[in-house]
Amino acid sequence: MKKEIKIAGAGPAGLSAAINLAKAGYKATVYEQNSDVGFKSNGDFQGLENWTTDEDTLKALKRMNIKPLFKYTPMKSFEMYDYKSRKYLLKSKKPICYLIQRGNAKGTLDASLKKQALEAGVKIIFKKRLPESKADIVATGAAKHIAVGEGIKFKTDLPNTVMSIADDKLSPELYAYLIVVNKQACLITCIFSDQKKNAQKLVDKTIKRFQKLKKFKIQNKKPIGCGINFQIRDSAIKNKRRYAGEAAGFQDYLFGFGIMYAITSGYLAAKSIIEHKNYDTLWKDEFGAILKQGISNRLRYSYASSEQYVSILKKAEKTDALAFFAKWYRPDIIKAILYPFAKTLYKDRNIFK
């Protein structure tokens, strides 16, 4: 057995790192302040995006020694609505994303990662917080968020559904969504943190809007929330500690996707230890350019008018949706030109470290 590696946080980033370290013969110990995994987004449905690279997301997970044993639903189409509630159906021949559920119940992503970690020989210590100063890898999430998702989870009579609305009256500069899988639903409106005081009012308006679009029952309603932490870093290493996932600000600045960043950065943090490579070099080569493009995309989306949202949705509806999102997210010359302007405009948002 090689030396012990201490990891703070049992989320996707921390467990991804632990699994890979244990498989390489290291003694991996994970410290989690909660009594189980999945407390942050317990019951929330989220998406594993499939457009960042040409490699299918499930194959990417297997390459990183993560078995996709959790329940997932491939989505090849979903509905989007504009500010006038006009419908646009986005379709693709391949999965646009894979819907998964978070939490500690059987079949969730978090429970699956926990099981795989324990089977690999990882030691997980719950109800104990490891100070960052004593950790080799910090994967504790973020203390503060630049944006949040506020809403409800509930049981419903709707069939499997993914619906999203682009309307600043419900979700200023962001979006609202409804996901239903096997009669379990979550309805979220995403808002920047400076709008949090208006969260409940926006959530109520969002619920009413979705129910106007499609009549459905809401049973066993419970509040739910999640956060978004985004940063552009020169380094994700501090005093030899490697920061992964949200703790490093690795999240999409356009729409908040972050699970694959978490799993990938955990894998790369472990790889840097196993193969004695520079962690900063690894993550920058893997997704550094795409993180920067998120700032350019945020600029394009934030300054779009309601009618420009409509134009975007019309273009998306006329093409393959997977290809459309790939074009939006992957680096190109236009985003590279926009980046310095976006960086200047967003310099006060505390996202550049």
BELHUTA-V499583 format. One record per residue. N is the residue number from 1. RES is the residue in three letters. NEAR is the number of other C-alpha atoms within 8 Angstrom. Layout:
# BELHUTA-V499583
n-><N,N>
res-><RES,RES>
near-><NEAR,NEAR>
This chain:
# BELHUTA-V499583
n-><1,2,3,4,5,6,7,8,9,10,11,12,13,14,15,16,17,18,19,20,21,22,23,24,25,26,27,28,29,30,31,32,33,34,35,36,37,38,39,40,41,42,43,44,45,46,47,48,49,50,51,52,53,54,55,56,57,58,59,60,61,62,63,64,65,66,67,68,69,70,71,72,73,74,75,76,77,78,79,80,81,82,83,84,85,86,87,88,89,90,91,92,93,94,95,96,97,98,99,100,101,102,103,104,105,106,107,108,109,110,111,112,113,114,115,116,117,118,119,120,121,122,123,124,125,126,127,128,129,130,131,132,133,134,135,136,137,138,139,140,141,142,143,144,145,146,147,148,149,150,151,152,153,154,155,156,157,158,159,160,161,162,163,164,165,166,167,168,169,170,171,172,173,174,175,176,177,178,179,180,181,182,183,184,185,186,187,188,189,190,191,192,193,194,195,196,197,198,199,200,201,202,203,204,205,206,207,208,209,210,211,212,213,214,215,216,217,218,219,220,221,222,223,224,225,226,227,228,229,230,231,232,233,234,235,236,237,238,239,240,241,242,243,244,245,246,247,248,249,250,251,252,253,254,255,256,257,258,259,260,261,262,263,264,265,266,267,268,269,270,271,272,273,274,275,276,277,278,279,280,281,282,283,284,285,286,287,288,289,290,291,292,293,294,295,296,297,298,299,300,301,302,303,304,305,306,307,308,309,310,311,312,313,314,315,316,317,318,319,320,321,322,323,324,325,326,327,328,329,330,331,332,333,334,335,336,337,338,339,340,341,342,343,344,345,346,347,348,349,350,351,352,353>
res-><MET,LYS,LYS,GLU,ILE,LYS,ILE,ALA,GLY,ALA,GLY,PRO,ALA,GLY,LEU,SER,ALA,ALA,ILE,ASN,LEU,ALA,LYS,ALA,GLY,TYR,LYS,ALA,THR,VAL,TYR,GLU,GLN,ASN,SER,ASP,VAL,GLY,PHE,LYS,SER,ASN,GLY,ASP,PHE,GLN,GLY,LEU,GLU,ASN,TRP,THR,THR,ASP,GLU,ASP,THR,LEU,LYS,ALA,LEU,LYS,ARG,MET,ASN,ILE,LYS,PRO,LEU,PHE,LYS,TYR,THR,PRO,MET,LYS,SER,PHE,GLU,MET,TYR,ASP,TYR,LYS,SER,ARG,LYS,TYR,LEU,LEU,LYS,SER,LYS,LYS,PRO,ILE,CYS,TYR,LEU,ILE,GLN,ARG,GLY,ASN,ALA,LYS,GLY,THR,LEU,ASP,ALA,SER,LEU,LYS,LYS,GLN,ALA,LEU,GLU,ALA,GLY,VAL,LYS,ILE,ILE,PHE,LYS,LYS,ARG,LEU,PRO,GLU,SER,LYS,ALA,ASP,ILE,VAL,ALA,THR,GLY,ALA,ALA,LYS,HIS,ILE,ALA,VAL,GLY,GLU,GLY,ILE,LYS,PHE,LYS,THR,ASP,LEU,PRO,ASN,THR,VAL,MET,SER,ILE,ALA,ASP,ASP,LYS,LEU,SER,PRO,GLU,LEU,TYR,ALA,TYR,LEU,ILE,VAL,VAL,ASN,LYS,GLN,ALA,CYS,LEU,ILE,THR,CYS,ILE,PHE,SER,ASP,GLN,LYS,LYS,ASN,ALA,GLN,LYS,LEU,VAL,ASP,LYS,THR,ILE,LYS,ARG,PHE,GLN,LYS,LEU,LYS,LYS,PHE,LYS,ILE,GLN,ASN,LYS,LYS,PRO,ILE,GLY,CYS,GLY,ILE,ASN,PHE,GLN,ILE,ARG,ASP,SER,ALA,ILE,LYS,ASN,LYS,ARG,ARG,TYR,ALA,GLY,GLU,ALA,ALA,GLY,PHE,GLN,ASP,TYR,LEU,PHE,GLY,PHE,GLY,ILE,MET,TYR,ALA,ILE,THR,SER,GLY,TYR,LEU,ALA,ALA,LYS,SER,ILE,ILE,GLU,HIS,LYS,ASN,TYR,ASP,THR,LEU,TRP,LYS,ASP,GLU,PHE,GLY,ALA,ILE,LEU,LYS,GLN,GLY,ILE,SER,ASN,ARG,LEU,ARG,TYR,SER,TYR,ALA,SER,SER,GLU,GLN,TYR,VAL,SER,ILE,LEU,LYS,LYS,ALA,GLU,LYS,THR,ASP,ALA,LEU,ALA,PHE,PHE,ALA,LYS,TRP,TYR,ARG,PRO,ASP,ILE,ILE,LYS,ALA,ILE,LEU,TYR,PRO,PHE,ALA,LYS,THR,LEU,TYR,LYS,ASP,ARG,ASN,ILE,PHE,LYS>
near-><5,6,6,8,11,12,16,17,14,15,12,13,16,18,15,14,14,16,15,13,14,13,8,7,8,12,13,15,13,16,16,17,10,9,7,8,13,12,9,6,11,10,8,11,11,8,9,12,11,13,12,8,8,5,7,8,9,7,8,9,11,10,7,9,8,11,7,8,6,10,10,8,7,9,10,11,11,11,11,13,13,14,10,5,8,7,8,10,9,12,12,11,6,6,12,14,12,13,12,14,13,14,16,12,6,6,10,14,12,13,15,12,12,11,8,11,12,10,7,9,9,14,8,10,9,10,9,9,8,11,7,7,4,7,13,10,14,15,18,11,9,9,4,5,11,10,11,14,12,15,12,12,14,12,12,11,7,9,8,9,10,10,11,11,12,13,13,11,6,12,14,10,9,13,16,14,11,13,12,13,9,6,11,10,13,13,12,13,15,12,16,10,9,5,8,9,6,7,10,8,7,12,13,8,9,11,9,8,8,10,9,7,7,6,7,8,8,8,7,6,9,7,8,11,11,9,9,12,13,13,12,10,9,5,6,11,10,8,4,6,10,12,13,18,19,16,12,11,13,15,16,11,11,10,7,8,10,11,9,9,10,15,13,11,12,18,13,12,14,12,12,12,8,9,6,7,9,7,12,9,7,11,11,9,8,6,8,9,9,10,13,10,14,12,13,13,13,10,9,8,10,8,6,9,6,10,7,8,12,9,8,8,11,9,8,11,12,6,9,12,13,13,9,10,9,11,7,7,12,10,9,6,6,6,11,11,8,9,12,8,8,11,9,7,7,8,9,6,5,7,10,7,7>
